[in-house]
Amino acid sequence: MATLDRNSVISTCFFHVDILNKTKEQIAGDLKNQDLEVYLETLLVEINNKEQKRIFDFSEPESAFKLSTRTVSESADLSVNFAGEHLAQKLLDQEIKTNEQYKHLGKNDGAHVKTGSFLQFIYKENGNLRYLGVKVDHLVILDDIDFKKRKGLSLTEKVYKAFKVDFDDKKSPTCINIYDSKSGLTKYWWAEFLELRERNTDTFNTTTACTETITKLATLKKEFPQDYTILRNATVAAFKQEGSMDYFKFVDATISNYKSDNNEFEEAKQKLIIKLKDLPKNKGFDTVFELVPSAVPFRNTNYKLTTEISLSIREGISNLSEKVWSEITSDGRELVVIESKLAKQFKRKEREL
């Protein structure tokens, strides 16, 4: 992944956003503080390089966020253009409203939305302007000196929501990416606070991601038919689930962690993984989205066993290899075996493998 030169940062502004006391407080960023400098650099690079994201567009022509991006394009100094402060106030107002709406779901202090720091950066990447905003939740720690509870920014387990606006060479916004440290995207962040709409629907993402993945898997079919069948079935099953899809985690869990009985498969698998991880960029689907099982276009796969017999298998069956498998008899005959309580419909034969 690309690294980010600290000298590319043009301006920053930091606010503590306290929904319980309904206040925001601007914090002077002392970049001479080495610990703070390292934290900010690490956070900036981590989010800038994060693959799990979703693309959004402005939904309201004069939203506070759109006005802030317009101000940033005209003046990149957050210390004088007030864009950062205005957006911090909008965040505070929205989080207070969201917390009131869902406070019954909160724990301990009754807060659903956590107090945290809103960090904003303007920087350049590949010569183009970027605007990054990150809300990092404060975590409770037990001080190892006086053993008192304190709130602060975690150095290791960061809980955050973020946006990144890319500008073209004419300083017009071209792309808005939304990130979340959680598996799904926090709706109030992008829908109410930033007033955005998804560029791609969940239906589009589900259909496109599943179809394109199956297309790439099909390149295995000729040389590795058994592995192809298993991975195709596992892929369809993954996309027919309810809940959130993190595409890169799916690739790792389903493809990278798959172990074949064929020693020659590993090289083909590594080449396949590279192609699969290029799909979101090449085919235009998001890497994080809500699954729509009904949008998966695969229902049944037909296998021609002989000139007279075909086998139809519903896509996405769990533990397929334990229900249908192949065997070779002692006299060299190749068999397809299907576990079924209806086996008595066919003539029973005893055999020795």
N, C-alpha and C positions, 0 to 999 in steps of 0.2 A: 504494500500500500504506500501511497505517497505520504511524505512528511511535510510539515508546515513550518516554514521559516518564521522564527519569532519576529523578524524585522518586517514581515508582511502585514502585521497587525497595525492598523491605522489609528483606531480609537476603541475605547471600552467604557462601559459604565456598569456599576453593580448596585443592586438594591436588595435589602432584606425585605421580604414581603410577609407580614405577620397578620394572618387572617383572624386570629383570636382577639388581638388588640385593634384590628382594623387599621393598621398603619403600614406605611412603607418608609424605609429609611435608606437614603443613599449612602453608600460606603465608599470612602476614598480608597482606591486600589493602590496600595503601596507596592509597586513593582520592584522596589529594592529589597522587599522581603522575599528571600530566596524560596521559602516553602510555598508562599502564595504564588510566586512566579511559576514554579514547577507544577503546582496544581492546575493553574489556568492553562498552561501550555499542554499538559496532559489531557485535560478536558477538551480543549479546542481540537487537538489532533484526533482524539478518540471519536468525537461526534462527526468531525469532518470526513473521517474515513469509514464511518459506520455503514455497512451494506444494507442493514435492515431499515428500510425507509419507505415512505409512500409519497407520491407526487400529488400536489393540490393546486388549485387555482383560486383566485379571488372570487367570492360570490357576491359581495356588495361593492358597488362602484366607489363609495366614499367611506369605507370602513376605517377604523382607527389604525389598523395594521397596514392597510394600503397607503394611507396618508403618511405613516411612518417610513415606509419603504421609499415613497416619493421624496420625503425630506432627506433621507439618507443618500439617495442618488444625486441630490443637489448639493448636499454638504455632508461630508463623511466624518465630521467631528461630533461625536455624541455628547461631548462636554459643553457644546454651545448650541446645538440645533434642537434640543429638547425632545427629539424623537424618542429617545430611550426613556425619559421620564414620563412622557405621555403614555407610552405603551406599558410601563410598570404600573401606572395608575389604573389603566384598563384591566390589567391582570389582577390587581388587588380587588377591584370592584367585582370582577367575574368570579374570582375564587370565593369571595364572601357570599355571593349569590349561590354558587354551586354548593358550598358547605352548608348553607341553610337548607337547601333542597335535599341534601343527602346526609345530613349530620346524624340521622338515626343509624346509619351504617358505620359510623366511626367507632374507634376503640378508645378506651381509657379517657382521654380528654374530650371525647365526643366529636373530634374533628375528622371529617372525611377527607378534606384537602389539607395537606401538610404545610406548615410554615417552612419557608425556604428562601433561597437566594436566587434572584433573577439576574443573570449575567448576560450582557450583550457585547458583541464584538463586531467591528467592521474591519475587514482585512482584504487582501488581494491574493488571488490564486490564479496562476497562469496568466497574470496580467489583468484579470477581470475582478470586479468588485464583488464581495460576498458580505452578507449580513446574517449573523448567527445569533439567535437568542436561546438561552438555556435556563429553565427553571429547575434547580437542584434542591431536592427536599433535604431539610435538616434531619439528622439522625441523632437519637439520644445515646450518649456514651457515659460510661462510669469512669471519671477521672482517676488515673492510677496514683495520683499524689494525695488528694484529699478525699477520694472515694465519694464524690458528689456527682449527681447526674448533671450533665451538660449537653447542650445541643450544638451541633456544628456540621460541617461538611465532611462526609466520609472520604477518606483517601482511596479506599478500595472498592466498597460496594456503593457505587453512585446510583441514586434513584432520580431520574430526570425525565423531562419532556423538552423537546427542542424543535426549532424551525431553522431552516437555512434558505435564504433567498439568493439566487444567482442572477447577476446582472450581465447583460451583453456589453459589447464595447461602446455602445451608445448610452450605457447606464440605465437601460430599460430592464425591468425584472422579467426573466424568461422561465424560471423554474422555482417552485417552492417545495422543498422537501420537509416532511415531518418525521421526527424520530421519537422513540420512546424506549426507555430501558426495560419496560414490561413487554410481554409477548404481544399484547394488542395496543392499539393507539387510544389514549385517553380522549374521549370525545369532547369534553368541555374545552380542552386546549385548542383543538383545531376548528370546532364548529361554532362555539360561542365566543371564545376569547379572540381568535384570529379571524373568525367569520370566513372560513374557506369551504370549498367543496372538493370532493375527490375528483381527480381528472379521470380515473378509471373506476368503473363500478366493480363491486365485489363479484358480480356475475361474469364480467369480462375477465377479471383476474383469474377466477377459478377455471373458466373454460380454456383460456389461452395458456395458462401455466400448465394445466394438466395435459392438454393436447400436444403442446410443444415438447413437453418432457417425454411423452409416449413416443413421439416421432423420433427423438434422439435415441431412446431405448431400442427402437426398431432396428438400428444399425447393428445390434448384437445378435439379432434373430438367426442369421445364417450360420455363424460360427459357434455361437453359444445359446442354442435354443432353450435349454433348461433354465439357464440364468435369466434369459429374457422373459420367460413365462413367469418366473417367481417375482422379478422386479416390476414387471408390468402390473401384475396383480396387486403387489404391495403399494404401488404408486396410485392406482385407482382407489384402493381402500383408504389411503391417506387423504385424498381429495374429497372423498365422500363422507368425511367426518364433520361433525358440527364444531364450531369454534374458530379460533384464529389460525392462520397459516403463516409461519415464518419459513419462507422458501429455502433459505440457505440451511436452516436447521433440518428441514426435511431432507435435503440432499445429503447432509452429513449422516443423519440417522438411518435413512433408507438405502442409500447407495454406498456412501463411504464405508459404513460399518458392515456392509454385506460381505460374507465370506463364501466363496464358491468352492465346490469340490474339484473344479478344474484349475490346475495350477497356472494355466496360460491366461486365465481370465483377468488377473490382477492388472496387467499392463493395459488391457482394453478398458478396464474400469477407470483407471486414472485419467485416460484420455477422455472418457465419457464425462467424468466429473467436471473437467475444465469446460467442456461444451455446455453442460447444464448450468454452470454458474455464469456463463455469458448470456444465457437466454433472456433474463429480465431486461438487460440493456438492448439486446438485439431485437426482441419481440415486443417490447414496450409494456410489460406488465409489472406491477409493484411486487416488492419482495415481502411485504407484510400486508395482510388483508383478511377479511372475514370470509370463511368458506361458504359457498352456496352449493350443497350436495346435488341439488336438482340440475345444476348447470354442467355437471360432469357428463360428457356426451357418450360415454362408454357403458354399455349395458351387458352384452354377452360377447364372448369370443368363441368362434367355431373352429374346431380342430378336425381336419380330415384324417381319419385313422386308416381307412382303407378306401377302395373305390366304392364300397357299399355302405360304410359306416362313418358318421361324423359325430363328434362330441361337442355339445354346447355347454360352456361354463359361464356362470354369472360373474361379471367383473367384480373385483374387490373382496373375494372370499378370504377370510382369515385362515391361516394355517393350511393353505391349499395343498402343500406337499404331504400333509398327513391325511388328506382325503382322496387325492388322486396321485398315483405314482407309477413308475415303470419298473419292470422286472425282466430278467433274462433267465429262461429256464435252462436246465442242465443240457438239453439238446439244442440250445441256441435260439429258441424262439423268443421274440420280443413281445412283451405284454404290456398293456395299460391296465392298471388295477384301480378300481373305484370302490371305496368303502361305502356300503349302502345297506340299509335295513330292508330294502326291496330286492336284494340279490336273489331271493327265491323265485323271482319271475324268470330267471334264466337257469339253464341246466348246470347243476353243480358238478365240478370235476375236482378230484384230489390230485395234487401234483407234488413232485419233489423238485425244489430249485437246485 
